[in-house]
Amino acid sequence: MKIGLKVSYNDGQSKDVEAVFADFVAFERTWNRSITQFETELRLTDLAWLAWHSEKRRKQTALAFEPDWIESVQGIEAQPEETSGVDSPLPKVQHTD
């Protein structure tokens, strides 16, 4: 189980991040919520925390989630399965242009 997330930072850089099983287990333990609730109750904070935890687990950031890491982020989006090549537990989102 994994999902691709694209993190855009305030400094203009962006990074593709992959949240994996270890991040989902940590999410459930930290927030006392099941990832199965993502289909009905996905929050922006959930995506941000998963991206941050993945970065922290891989030692790509030493920043605390709040306020430091959150304040460095401009936005986060889940990557569509066809472009990320990962099995996502997130609900299917239709993009409109």
RANOR-V636059 format. One record per residue. N is the residue number from 1. RES is the residue in one letter. SS is DSSP state (H for helix, E for strand, C for the rest). PSI is psi in whole degrees, 0 to 359 (* if undefined). OMEGA is omega in whole degrees, 0 to 359 (999 if undefined). Layout:
BEGIN
n	res	ss	psi	omega
N	RES	SS	PSI	OMEGA
N	RES	SS	PSI	OMEGA
END
This chain:
BEGIN
n	res	ss	psi	omega
1	M	C	128	177
2	K	E	158	176
3	I	E	149	175
4	G	E	135	179
5	L	E	140	176
6	K	E	119	181
7	V	E	125	175
8	S	E	128	183
9	Y	E	159	181
10	N	C	337	181
11	D	C	5	177
12	G	C	349	178
13	Q	C	159	173
14	S	E	159	185
15	K	E	136	172
16	D	E	127	183
17	V	E	142	179
18	E	E	117	174
19	A	E	131	184
20	V	E	183	184
21	F	H	314	181
22	A	H	324	179
23	D	H	322	179
24	F	H	321	177
25	V	H	315	178
26	A	H	322	177
27	F	H	310	182
28	E	H	320	180
29	R	H	319	183
30	T	H	315	187
31	W	H	356	181
32	N	C	41	177
33	R	C	144	178
34	S	C	144	176
35	I	H	344	176
36	T	H	343	177
37	Q	H	350	180
38	F	H	325	182
39	E	H	329	183
40	T	H	344	188
41	E	H	48	179
42	L	C	128	180
43	R	C	153	176
44	L	H	323	178
45	T	H	325	179
46	D	H	311	179
47	L	H	316	180
48	A	H	314	182
49	W	H	318	179
50	L	H	317	179
51	A	H	314	180
52	W	H	314	182
53	H	H	321	177
54	S	H	315	179
55	E	H	317	180
56	K	H	316	181
57	R	H	323	181
58	R	C	9	179
59	K	C	38	177
60	Q	C	349	175
61	T	C	146	174
62	A	C	2	181
63	L	C	145	172
64	A	C	148	181
65	F	H	306	178
66	E	H	137	358
67	P	H	347	193
68	D	H	305	184
69	W	H	314	180
70	I	H	319	182
71	E	H	343	179
72	S	H	351	186
73	V	E	134	175
74	Q	E	324	180
75	G	E	163	179
76	I	E	138	175
77	E	E	144	175
78	A	E	136	179
79	Q	C	135	177
80	P	C	144	183
81	E	H	322	184
82	E	H	337	178
83	T	H	333	181
84	S	H	337	180
85	G	C	24	181
86	V	C	159	179
87	D	C	109	187
88	S	C	133	174
89	P	C	358	181
90	L	C	152	177
91	P	C	154	178
92	K	C	131	180
93	V	C	129	176
94	Q	C	128	178
95	H	C	136	177
96	T	C	135	179
97	D	C	*	999
END
